[in-house]
């Protein structure tokens, strides 16, 4: 186990502002999962609440097994009001994000992507 909060613990506490709005979190299958929670300006609009996936890396043994897709699906189901922002990605991963419904927001070499909330409060 880890001393880090889980993703759900981080979001629960961040939503109530009892926890910093940025942290590495522990989730099985992830080598790094650094998150930010709060408002995000993108595409000329304000998106809130937004979860930024800032420094993410799947464990080598789990690459290509859909762990990122599973995470996004879980977030969309459990937190349907949450916008998801993935920053500074490489082109190959960016193509996958576009297929998942993300929209490119910026960058010439490293691009960022936004997936709007499934519903708004």
Protein Blocks (a to p, Z undefined) as FASTA:
>chain_A
ZZbdcfklmmmmmmnopacfbdcdddehiabdcddeddddeehiacddddddfbgcddfk
lgonlmmmmmmmmmmmmmmmbccddehiafklmmmmmmnopacfbdjklccdddddfbdZ
Z
